[in-house]
Amino acid sequence: MTPVITAFLSFAFLCFASWCVGEGGEILGKKYDASIIGGLIIAWLNTAPEAIFFITALTSDNTRFAVGAVSGSSIVVCTVALGCCIVLGTRNRKGGSFQLQPPVKKQCLILLLSLLIPLFLSLVGYNVFFGIFGIIYYLIFIGYSLFHKLPEDEKKEDRDIEMGERKNGANEQTTASTTASSTESDDEDTDEEDEHDEPLYKGVFYLFLGGLLICYFSKPFIDSIVSLASSWEINPILLAFFLAPIASEMPEILESISLSRKGHSQSINIAFSNLIGGTITKTTLLMGIFCFFGVVKGFEWESPTYSLCLILLTICAAAASGIGYFVNKIKQQHGLMLFAIFLLAGIIQYKYNINIDEGDIPVIDPIA
């Protein structure tokens, strides 16, 4: 098959595979609070496609694809996905704003601090110390997520606020509209009960099928993209930057949008934590793996190409985590600001990489 057909078919299967992983993670992650569901379980499972992409590209010596994919997916998640989460969530809330739960805010701080890893890598190249530090940092993040849940009294307070908002809204309606609203509420409750009744084996099956498809179709997709980039005389970083996030992150984005549009504080917090937790995995674990591959396999650090990708990643993730940690009441304009940042990052990446040739990229020796 031609590279175009291979890329299209592999892309379609990878999108379906990522959807399977997202569905499986959602089914298996319903018995914990927002920081565990979103920030650890679903976030890790949704990041699995990206991790497989990343490692497959590195083992195939397609370093440019790996860098473009991990930076592109992180930027899309921190700007487009999180922006949609904020805009849709605020539109469906009476006050036009929402607050993050303490564990989710702390996850934003964890992400903000983790950005020292890609920032320093952009300055020094491959480095064993930062590789080890990234993996240790990720393990600490897992431990924090497991042992710092949202206290039960704060959960109860959050639920009471939600119930109060619903009652106030109901009192402002007529008797007929109240009856209709009650019927719709009953239907929603029934739907939620049906969702909770989904058997665990269904989630396991989704995960197994999604993981199998990702492992099988990742390499053909990467190879076809690299081949197309060569024939079109375009840096693979550019294609990976825009295409890889669609294949690997779309289920995560759609899942977060679905949760946010409900307008419930808990749902928005799960969606927010999902996106932040997934980004932490990329700025720590994947950066650590990237360093080790670079040092062990002797990859050359292409500067400023790789550095630009990591700097753009750092800026976008810093904006997202800064909003989550420092802003008390998150409003629609914060989501619009993230959209603007993505547009700027996309333009910079496109302008730099559109017609770059392999001989145009200076390289420096990696710093071990």
URCORSUL-V883966 format. One line per field, one symbol per residue. burial: # if it has 9 or more other ideal C-beta (glycine too) atoms within 8 Angstrom, else .. A space follows every 50 residues. Layout:
BEGIN
burial: ???
END
This chain:
BEGIN
burial: ..#..##.###.##################..################## ########.#.################################...##.# #.##########.##.######..####.######.##..##.##...## ...##..##.##..#..###.......#..##.................. .#############..##.##########....################# #######.#####.###############################...#. ###.#####################.#..###.######.##..##.### .##..#....#....#..
END
